[in-house]
């Protein structure tokens, strides 16, 4: 009897999506209800002091290295500080693009660090092989996962996929940014 080898699924499970949305909402409720006055004051101070450049820098860092929560805390703070949601979304996409370019360049220069390869094989078994086989589509698929975009683009650079794969990966981030903003704004509105 032969078995059919199917490519590994890059789609997160419904359970992991619900857990992610739940954690995002929990953070927003904590910031918008329990620490509302403090977080709004901090958000206004942050937006006044650093503006969208501060958001861009923060998202560039959080998308470049594995961090819990990613851009969600910064997006929440900027929304509470009075920044417009469209400006926040565009800034987050620009920062993700920059993080993708950083990852692609580092991948081309350095290859895959052994620690990253071990972590990827443990956390997402078969994904590195899939990326190596599928190239650009693999980079975009990794960008859809709840990991920093740099991991996918770094691997893409290491495997010398075409540079336009970074653009594809950033395009995959657009729906994630929109969903994050929608969840955060809905959560903040619900606790107001």
N, C-alpha and C positions, 0 to 999 in steps of 0.2 A: 504494500500500500504506500503510495507516495503522498507527501504533504506539500501543500502549496505554500511557498514562502511569500508572505505578504510584507510590505514595507512597514516599519514601525509607525504607529500612530503618533502624530504630533499634536493632535487635538487633546486638550486637557479634558478630563472626565467632568461630568456634570457635577459630581461631588466637589471636585477641586475648584470649579468655577463658583459654586455656591459658597464654599468656605472663603474664597478670595473676596467675593462681594460682601460676605458677612463681616470679615475682618475690616474691610474698607469702611463699611457702615459703622462698625463698632468704634473705629478711630474717629470718624466724623461725629458720632454721637458724643463721644468723650470730649472732643474739642469744641463742639457746637452747643453742648448742653451743660456738662459738668464744669468745664473750664472756659465757658463762653466769653466772659469778660476778659480773662487773661489772654486767651488765644486771639480774640479780636484786637486787643491792644498790641499784642506781639505782631500780628499780621499787618496792622497799619504801620507800625514802626519798621517792619521788614520791607514793606512795599515803598515807604517813604525813603528809607536809607539805601536800599539796594535795587528796588524796582524789578523790571523784567530781566535785567542783567544778572541779578542775584538768583532769580529763578532759573535762568538759563545755566548758570554755573553749577547750581545745586543739582539740576537734572542731569547735566553732563557728567557730574561725578557719580550720581546714583545709578545712571545707566552704564557707566564704565566699569563699575566694580559691583559685585554682589552685595546688595544692601536690603534689609527687610523693609518692605513697604514701598520701595522705589520712590517715585515722584509724588505719591499720594499725600504725604504730609506737607510737602512744599506747595502742592496745588491747593490744598485746603487752607493753608496759611495765607496764600495770595488771594484766594477768593474772599476770605474773611477780612483781608486788608483792603479790599475794594478794587482789586484789579479785575478787568473785564475777562469773562470766560473765554472769549475768542482769542484775546491776546495771550492768555495762559496756555491755551491749546497750541497756538502757533509757536510759542516759545518752547514748549515741551517737545514739539516735533523737531524744531531746529536743533535743540540740544541732543535729541536722540540721533539726528543725522550726524552731528559732530562726534558723538560717542561711537557711532557706527564707523565713521572714517578713522577714528583713533584705533578701534579694534582691527579694522581691515589692514591698516598700515603696520600695526604691531604684529599681526599674523604673518604678513608678507616678510617682515624683517626677522622675526624670531621663531616662527613656527609655533607648534602647540606646546605649551609648558606641560611637563609630565603631570604636575599636580592637577591642572585643569582637565587633562585627558582622563585621569583617574576619577575625578569628581564627576565628570560628564558620564563616563561609563557606569558609575555606580548610581547616579541620580536618574539618568536617562539612557538606559542600556540600548545599544544599537544605533543611537543617534549620530555618532561620529562616522560610523560606516555609511549610514544613509546620506549624510552630508557629503562625504567623499564621493559617493556614487552619483548623487543627484545635483551637486554643485549649487547653482544659484537658487534653485527651488528649496534646497535644504537650508540655505541661509535664511530665506524668507520664512520657512517653517519654524526654525529656531527663534526667529524674532516674534513669533506668535506665542511662544511659551512664556510663562511667568519668570523669566530670567533676564538679566541685563542684556541689551541688544549687542553689546560688545562681544559676548561669548560666541554668538552666531557669526558675527562679522570677522572676529579674530580667526575662528576656524575656517571661514571662507577665504581669508587672506592666506592662511597657512596652506590651504589646498589650492591656492592660486585660481580661484574662481574669478569670473569676469567682474570688474569693478562695479558694473551696474547692479550687481546683486545687493550692494549696500542701499541703492535707491529702492529696490524692491522690498528690502527688509524694513526700511523706514515707512514705506507705503503700508506695510502690514501693521505698523504701530499706530496708524491713524485711527482705526476703529477702537483700539485699546484706550487711547487718550480720550476719545469722545465718550466711551463708556465710563471711564474713571470720572471725568468731569460731570457727567449726567448723574452718577451715583452720589458724588460728593455734594453737588448742588441740591439734589433731592433730599439727601440726608440733612444738610444744613437748614433747608426750608422746613423739613418735618420737625426739627427740634426748636425752631424759632417760636 
